[in-house]
Amino acid sequence: MDAEASELLSRVQSGTREVNQAWAARLDDGLAYYRYVSSNEDEHGTRAAACEIAVAWRCTTGQADHLLRCRRLLDHLPELAEAFSAGEVSIEKLKALYHRASRGYRDALMDLDGVLAEDAMLLGDNTFAEELDRHLMPFEPDRPDDDGAVDPMRRVTVRRRADGMASLTTGCTAEEAIRAKAQLEEMALDDPAGEVDAVLDAIANANAAATEDAEPEPEPEVEPEPEPAARPSAAAPSRTAKRAWTELVLDLPTLLGLSKDPGYLLGYGSLDCDQSRSLAGRSRWRALVTIGEDAIAALVELINAAQGRPVTAEELTVALMNAVDNGDRLVLGEKDVGPAPPVKAPHSKDGHGGWKRPPRGALKYKPGRKLARLIRALDGTCRFSGCKKPAKDCEIDHIVPFNHDNPMAGGWTIESNLACLCKEHHDLKTRGIIRVEMRGNREYWIDTRAGQRVVTKPAVRRQTG
């Protein structure tokens, strides 16, 4: 990169920091005015202050009130407040924090202040929101704020779009959303617009079913006209349409109720342990269950030591929990998944993953079906920062390039040297625009040619605490 391009990119990055700092100053000034009025006037004056701030910010009073509440949250999060003032944290991340605080996680956020500040400075907005939910899963929510900020669990909203179009949004459970999405994709294969037709047809069919018992009104007899040819559509719903599979990844101790580690629902994100166990027990969910080799060895040792006597649940719990975070990953369950080459040493500059000799399949360029499926399940999406392309639509990249002339010398086809990248970001890596490195727990570090650095985290990982 030449000096002029480097200077321009530096200005772009500085501009982002300046925008964040401007947001911080804007909220600081607004809150200072609001508090000044609140201390000198009655309730009516306080409400007037919110309206005056809304006029100054060119927004609604409700939006101004929401932003002020976001800023007040930082009074309880000193490390995040410092990062926000320095321009290292975006307003979107602050809104994500307040959203969780308003749902009863304020005390948990205070406990996690330092960890969240580090994540907020390192991760993109969407990735930070997902990581925030992971951090909060072990905590029980307290009573939500009494300020009326909590939205109903379910609602339907319509938002205006250009050209006479609109967006219809509804709240539902993760299970409902993923099942509906998978079903629509089967009904409207390779026809994204057809998904909308499928939704509308399903609504129409539901309405028709609700009224089919009603007595139809008599209609005048008319000469029937020829029916027009039906427009072919992949979205036409079928009563016999096969229900789609969706996939869940979780640890065996979680499945057995011995651990609180979250599962990961592909297409949605992390689910707490109770939801994961509930979904794993349903026949239409295809689950990938992981367990450490050390845990398997502990179970074998326990069974051998029992010498034929029944093993108690308490003994099983102790054996698994003592080894839950150790060893290498294996996958149990479906016949077409099976064990994949495990991670021996995640940070490996030679792409050999710490193996002295290549495991089976490591010297073949194309990963086997089992390994490819595992990589997609672990990564969830494209590993480039901010990219939400589903892993099923991504290419599987060798982090250290595979050497076709001498496979022994190149990066091997093993879990620790493979990651999902969409075609666009795979091309960037191939052209040298970005350089990548895999570290422990599948952390994916990205360096740009301009010297920028960012990290992304996989969908599925071992819990570190």
C-alpha positions in Angstrom: 0.0 0.0 0.0 1.4 3.4 -1.0 1.8 6.4 1.3 -1.3 8.2 0.0 -3.6 5.2 0.4 -2.2 4.5 3.8 -2.9 8.1 4.8 -6.5 8.0 3.5 -7.2 4.8 5.3 -5.8 6.3 8.5 -8.2 9.2 8.1 -11.1 6.8 7.7 -10.2 5.0 10.9 -9.7 8.3 12.7 -13.0 9.4 11.4 -14.7 6.4 13.0 -13.1 7.2 16.3 -14.1 10.9 16.0 -17.7 9.9 15.3 -17.8 7.7 18.4 -16.2 10.6 20.5 -18.8 12.9 19.1 -21.6 10.6 20.3 -20.0 10.5 23.7 -19.8 14.3 23.9 -23.4 14.6 22.6 -24.8 12.2 25.3 -22.6 13.8 28.0 -23.9 17.3 27.2 -27.5 16.1 26.9 -27.4 14.3 30.2 -25.7 17.3 31.9 -28.5 19.6 30.7 -31.2 17.1 31.7 -29.7 16.7 35.2 -29.4 20.4 35.6 -33.0 21.0 34.8 -34.1 18.1 36.9 -32.4 19.5 40.0 -33.9 23.0 39.5 -37.4 22.4 38.2 -40.4 20.3 38.9 -41.6 17.2 37.0 -43.0 19.3 34.2 -39.7 21.0 33.7 -37.9 17.7 33.6 -40.2 16.5 30.8 -39.7 19.8 29.0 -36.0 19.2 29.1 -36.4 15.9 27.3 -38.4 17.6 24.6 -35.9 20.4 24.3 -33.1 17.8 23.9 -35.1 16.0 21.3 -35.4 19.2 19.3 -31.7 19.8 19.6 -30.9 16.3 18.4 -33.5 16.3 15.7 -35.2 13.2 17.0 -38.3 12.2 18.8 -38.7 12.6 22.6 -38.8 8.9 23.0 -35.5 8.5 21.1 -33.9 11.2 23.2 -35.1 9.6 26.4 -33.7 6.2 25.3 -30.3 7.7 24.5 -30.1 9.4 27.8 -30.9 6.2 29.6 -28.1 4.5 27.6 -25.7 7.1 28.8 -26.8 6.8 32.4 -26.0 3.1 32.3 -22.3 4.0 31.8 -22.3 5.6 35.3 -22.2 2.0 36.6 -19.7 0.7 34.0 -16.5 2.8 34.5 -14.3 0.8 32.1 -16.8 0.8 29.3 -17.5 4.5 30.0 -13.8 5.3 29.6 -13.6 3.3 26.3 -16.8 5.1 25.0 -15.4 8.5 25.8 -12.1 7.6 24.0 -14.1 6.7 20.9 -13.3 3.0 21.0 -17.0 2.0 21.5 -19.8 2.7 19.1 -23.3 3.9 20.0 -24.7 0.6 18.7 -22.7 -1.3 21.3 -23.9 1.1 24.0 -27.5 0.4 22.9 -26.9 -3.3 23.0 -25.7 -3.0 26.6 -28.7 -1.0 27.6 -31.1 -3.4 25.9 -29.7 -6.2 28.1 -29.6 -4.0 31.3 -33.3 -3.2 30.8 -34.1 -6.9 30.8 -32.6 -7.5 34.2 -28.9 -8.0 33.6 -27.6 -4.7 35.0 -25.8 -6.3 37.9 -24.3 -8.9 35.6 -23.0 -6.1 33.3 -21.4 -4.4 36.2 -19.6 -7.7 37.1 -18.4 -8.1 33.5 -17.4 -4.4 32.9 -13.7 -5.1 32.2 -14.3 -8.1 30.0 -17.0 -6.3 28.0 -14.9 -3.2 27.6 -12.1 -5.4 26.0 -14.6 -7.1 23.7 -16.2 -3.8 22.7 -12.9 -2.4 21.6 -12.0 -5.5 19.6 -15.2 -6.8 18.1 -17.6 -5.5 15.5 -21.1 -4.3 16.5 -23.0 -7.5 15.6 -20.3 -9.8 16.9 -20.2 -7.9 20.2 -23.9 -8.2 20.7 -23.6 -12.0 20.2 -20.6 -12.2 22.5 -22.5 -10.1 25.1 -25.3 -12.7 25.1 -22.8 -15.5 25.6 -21.4 -13.7 28.7 -24.8 -13.2 30.2 -26.1 -16.7 29.7 -24.8 -18.0 33.1 -26.5 -15.2 34.9 -30.1 -15.2 36.1 -31.9 -11.9 35.1 -33.1 -9.6 38.0 -36.3 -7.8 37.9 -36.3 -5.6 34.8 -36.1 -1.8 35.2 -39.4 -0.2 36.2 -39.1 2.5 33.6 -41.2 0.7 31.0 -38.3 0.0 28.7 -39.0 -3.7 28.3 -40.7 -4.6 25.1 -43.4 -7.3 24.9 -42.1 -10.7 24.1 -44.2 -10.9 20.9 -45.3 -8.0 18.7 -45.7 -7.3 15.0 -44.4 -4.1 13.5 -44.6 -2.6 10.0 -41.9 -0.3 8.7 -42.1 1.7 5.6 -39.6 1.1 2.8 -39.1 2.9 -0.6 -41.1 2.2 -3.7 -44.3 1.2 -2.0 -42.7 -1.7 -0.1 -42.8 -2.5 3.6 -41.1 -4.7 6.1 -43.2 -6.9 8.4 -41.5 -8.0 11.6 -42.7 -10.2 14.4 -41.2 -11.5 17.6 -41.0 -15.3 18.1 -38.9 -17.9 19.8 -35.6 -19.0 18.3 -37.0 -22.4 17.6 -40.1 -20.9 15.8 -37.9 -18.6 13.7 -35.4 -21.2 12.6 -38.1 -23.8 11.8 -40.0 -21.3 9.8 -36.9 -20.2 7.9 -35.8 -23.8 7.1 -39.4 -24.7 6.0 -39.6 -21.6 3.7 -36.2 -22.4 2.1 -37.5 -25.8 1.2 -40.7 -24.4 -0.2 -38.9 -21.6 -2.1 -35.6 -23.3 -3.1 -33.3 -20.9 -5.0 -36.0 -18.3 -5.1 -35.6 -15.8 -2.3 -38.5 -13.7 -3.4 -40.6 -16.9 -3.4 -40.2 -17.1 0.4 -42.4 -14.0 0.7 -45.0 -15.7 -1.5 -44.8 -18.8 0.7 -45.4 -16.8 3.8 -48.4 -14.9 2.3 -49.9 -18.2 0.9 -49.5 -19.8 4.3 -51.4 -16.9 6.0 -54.1 -17.1 3.3 -54.4 -20.9 3.8 -54.6 -20.5 7.5 -57.4 -17.9 7.1 -59.2 -20.2 4.7 -59.0 -23.1 7.1 -60.4 -21.0 9.9 -63.6 -20.2 7.8 -64.1 -23.4 5.9 -66.7 -24.6 8.4 -68.8 -21.5 7.8 -71.8 -21.8 5.5 -70.8 -20.4 2.1 -73.0 -17.8 0.6 -74.8 -18.8 -2.6 -73.2 -17.4 -5.8 -75.0 -16.7 -9.1 -74.5 -19.3 -11.7 -72.2 -18.0 -14.5 -70.6 -19.6 -17.4 -67.1 -20.8 -16.2 -64.2 -19.2 -17.9 -61.0 -21.2 -18.7 -58.5 -21.0 -15.9 -55.3 -19.2 -16.7 -52.2 -21.3 -16.7 -50.7 -21.3 -13.2 -47.5 -19.3 -12.8 -44.7 -21.8 -12.0 -43.3 -21.0 -8.6 -40.9 -22.8 -6.4 -42.7 -21.2 -3.5 -46.0 -23.0 -4.0 -46.8 -24.5 -0.6 -47.4 -28.2 -0.4 -49.3 -29.9 2.4 -46.9 -32.8 2.0 -43.8 -30.7 2.0 -41.0 -32.4 4.0 -40.2 -30.7 7.2 -36.7 -29.2 7.1 -33.8 -30.2 9.3 -32.1 -27.6 11.5 -28.9 -28.1 13.4 -27.8 -27.7 16.9 -24.3 -28.1 18.4 -23.8 -28.7 22.1 -21.5 -30.5 24.5 -22.3 -33.9 25.9 -22.2 -32.6 29.6 -24.8 -30.0 28.6 -27.0 -32.6 26.9 -26.9 -34.7 30.1 -27.6 -31.7 32.4 -24.2 -31.7 33.9 -23.0 -28.4 32.5 -24.4 -24.9 31.8 -22.4 -24.3 28.6 -24.6 -22.9 25.8 -25.4 -24.7 22.6 -25.4 -23.1 19.2 -28.3 -23.1 16.8 -27.1 -22.7 13.3 -28.8 -19.7 11.6 -29.6 -18.1 15.0 -26.7 -18.2 17.5 -26.2 -19.2 21.1 -28.9 -20.8 23.2 -28.8 -21.3 26.9 -28.4 -24.8 28.3 -32.1 -25.4 29.0 -33.2 -24.4 25.5 -30.4 -26.5 24.0 -31.4 -29.6 25.9 -35.0 -29.1 25.0 -34.3 -28.8 21.3 -31.8 -31.7 21.3 -34.5 -34.0 22.5 -36.9 -33.3 19.6 -36.8 -35.7 16.7 -36.7 -33.1 13.9 -33.5 -31.5 15.2 -30.2 -32.8 14.0 -27.7 -32.4 16.8 -23.9 -32.5 16.8 -22.8 -33.5 20.2 -19.1 -32.8 21.2 -17.0 -34.4 24.0 -13.4 -34.2 24.9 -11.1 -37.2 24.5 -10.1 -36.8 28.2 -13.8 -37.2 29.1 -14.0 -40.4 27.1 -10.9 -41.7 28.9 -12.4 -40.8 32.2 -15.6 -42.7 31.4 -13.7 -45.8 30.3 -11.6 -45.7 33.5 -14.8 -45.3 35.6 -16.5 -48.3 33.9 -13.3 -50.5 34.2 -12.9 -49.5 37.9 -16.6 -50.5 38.6 -15.8 -54.1 37.7 -19.3 -54.9 36.7 -21.2 -53.0 39.3 -23.7 -50.3 38.2 -22.1 -46.8 37.8 -24.1 -44.1 39.7 -25.1 -40.8 38.3 -22.9 -39.0 40.8 -19.9 -40.9 39.7 -20.7 -40.2 36.0 -21.1 -36.5 36.8 -17.7 -36.3 38.6 -15.9 -38.1 35.8 -17.3 -35.9 33.1 -17.0 -32.6 34.9 -13.4 -33.2 35.8 -12.6 -33.5 32.1 -15.2 -31.2 30.5 -12.8 -28.5 29.4 -9.8 -30.7 28.6 -8.8 -32.9 25.7 -9.7 -32.6 22.0 -13.0 -32.5 20.4 -14.9 -35.5 19.1 -18.3 -35.5 17.5 -20.9 -38.1 18.3 -24.3 -38.7 16.8 -25.1 -39.1 13.1 -23.4 -41.6 10.9 -22.3 -39.0 8.4 -20.6 -36.8 11.0 -18.2 -39.0 13.1 -14.9 -38.1 14.6 -12.8 -35.5 12.8 -9.1 -34.8 13.1 -8.9 -33.0 16.5 -7.0 -29.9 17.5 -3.6 -30.7 19.0 -2.1 -27.2 19.2 -4.5 -24.5 17.9 -1.8 -21.9 17.3 0.4 -23.4 14.6 2.3 -21.3 12.1 3.1 -24.3 9.9 -0.6 -25.4 9.6 0.2 -28.8 11.1 -1.8 -28.2 14.3 1.0 -29.7 16.5 0.8 -33.1 14.8 4.1 -34.9 14.3 2.6 -37.1 11.5 -0.4 -36.1 9.4 -3.7 -37.7 10.5 -5.9 -39.4 8.0 -7.1 -37.1 5.3 -4.7 -34.3 6.2 -2.7 -34.6 2.9 -5.8 -34.3 0.7 -6.7 -30.8 -0.4 -10.5 -31.2 -0.2 -11.7 -31.9 3.4 -13.9 -35.0 3.8 -17.6 -34.6 4.2 -17.4 -35.2 8.0 -14.6 -32.7 8.5 -16.2 -30.1 6.2 -19.5 -30.4 8.1 -17.8 -30.0 11.5 -15.9 -26.8 10.3 -19.2 -25.3 9.2 -20.9 -26.2 12.4 -18.1 -24.7 14.5 -17.8 -21.5 12.6 -21.4 -20.8 12.0 -20.8 -17.9 9.5 -18.0 -16.5 7.4 -15.1 -15.7 9.8 -14.4 -12.2 8.4 -15.3 -9.4 10.8 -18.9 -8.4 10.5 -19.8 -10.9 7.7 -23.0 -12.9 8.4 -22.9 -15.2 5.4 -24.0 -18.6 6.7 -21.3 -21.2 6.8 -23.3 -23.5 4.5 -22.8 -20.9 1.8 -19.1 -20.3 2.5 -15.9 -21.9 1.1 -13.6 -23.7 3.4 -10.2 -22.1 3.4 -6.8 -23.5 4.4 -5.4 -20.8 6.8 -1.8 -21.9 5.9 -2.1 -22.7 2.2 -2.1 -26.3 1.1 1.0 -27.2 -0.9 -0.2 -29.2 -3.9 3.3 -30.0 -5.0 4.4 -31.2 -1.6 1.4 -31.7 0.8 3.7 -32.7 3.7 5.3 -29.3 3.6 2.1 -27.2 3.3 -0.8 -26.5 5.6 -2.7 -29.7 6.3 -6.4 -30.3 6.0 -7.2 -30.5 9.7 -9.6 -28.6 11.9 -7.0 -26.2 13.3 -6.0 -25.1 9.7 -9.5 -24.7 8.2 -12.1 -21.9 8.5 -15.2 -20.7 6.6 -14.8 -17.7 4.4 -17.4 -16.4 1.9 -16.1 -16.1 -1.7 -15.5 -12.4 -1.4 -13.4 -12.6 1.7 -11.7 -15.8 0.5 -10.6 -13.8 -2.6 -9.2 -11.0 -0.3 -7.1 -13.5 1.5 -5.9 -15.2 -1.7 -4.8 -11.8 -3.1 -3.0 -10.9 0.2 -5.3 -8.0 1.1 -5.8 -9.7 4.5 -3.7 -12.2 6.4 -5.2 -14.5 9.0 -4.1 -16.7 11.9 -6.0 -19.2 14.0 -5.4 -19.2 17.8 -6.7 -21.0 20.8 -10.4 -21.8 20.9 -10.6 -21.1 17.1 -10.1 -17.3 17.6 -9.5 -15.9 14.1 -7.1 -13.0 13.9 -7.2 -10.8 10.8 -4.5 -8.3 9.7 -5.1 -6.0 6.8 -2.3 -4.8 4.5 -2.8 -1.4 6.1 -1.8 -2.7 9.5 -5.3 -3.0 11.1 -6.1 -5.9 13.3 -9.4 -7.5 14.3 -10.5 -10.8 15.8 -13.6 -12.9 15.4 -14.8 -15.8 17.5 -16.4 -19.0 16.3 -20.0 -20.0 16.9 -19.0 -23.0 18.9 -16.1 -23.1 21.4 -15.0 -24.4 24.7 -16.1 -22.4 27.6 -13.1 -20.7 29.4 -14.9 -19.7 32.6 
